[in-house]
Amino acid sequence: MPLLDSGNDLVEGSPVADVAITTFVSFEVPFHEQSVVGFNVTDSIDGDSVRGDYAGHLPGVVHPSFEWKTEFEPYGSERQVANEAIRG
């Protein structure tokens, strides 16, 4: 599974990229040009946005989307009592 595949993985902003050529054996860098490619990323907050309904600034470069499953177990449930017994 690719890391960036949902179309919502890049953070809103204007990232830029450098281009470099290196040698494999000696790791020399005969060519390096900074800020060669740039583009704008916008996030509209609606639809399938990774940010959900949060409208504030999100730091970082990528925000991959992961599927989560949560379960609620009320206090005193059979599983909760068993976990407490194991912990002592």
N, C-alpha and C positions, 0 to 999 in steps of 0.2 A: 504494500500500500504506500503510495507516495505521501510524503509529509504535507505538501501543499496541493490539495486537490479539490477543495470545496468552492473556490472562487472567492472566499471571504477570509483568507489566511493572512494577508498583509495588512499591517496597521495603517490607518489613515495618515496621509502625509505625502511628502515629496522625496522619496529615496533616490539616491544616485549610486552608480556603480563605477568601479575602476576596471580597466583592462590591463592585463599583464601577461607577458610571455616569460616562462622560466625554463631552464634546462633541467632535465631529470637527474643527471648524474652529479653535477656540481652545484645545483640549485642556484645558479646565477640568474639575475633578472635583467636581461638586456633591454627590455621594453616595459615601461609602466606609465600609463597615462591615467590621470585622476579625473573623476567626474565626467566620464565619457557618455554614459547613458543615464537619463533621468525620466521619471514619469510621476503622475499624480494618482493617488489612491484615495477614493472617497467612500464613505460608509454612510448609508442613508438611514440607519436605525430601524428600518422596517423590513419585513420579509424574513429571510433566513440569516440575518446578520449575526455574526459570532458574538458581538457585544450585547446581544439581548436587548433589554430596554434601558441600558445604562448609557447616558448621553455625555458623560464626562470624558476626560482625556485618558487613554489607555497607553501606558508606556510600553516600549519594546519594539521589535521589528516584525515578528510573526505572532499570530494568535490562532493556532490550529484548533479546529473544532473536534471535540471528542464526545462520543456518546456516553452518558452517565446513567446509572440506574440507582435510585435511592429507595430505601425501605424504611418504614416507620414501625417500631415495635414498642408498644406501650409498656410503661413500668410495670413489672410483675409478670410479664409474659413468660411463657415457658422457656424460650431461648435466653431471655435476659437472666432468669433465675439460674439456668445452667451455666452461663458465662460467669456469674458471680461465684458459683460453687467451685468452678475450676480455678479462679483467681485466689480463692481461700478466704 
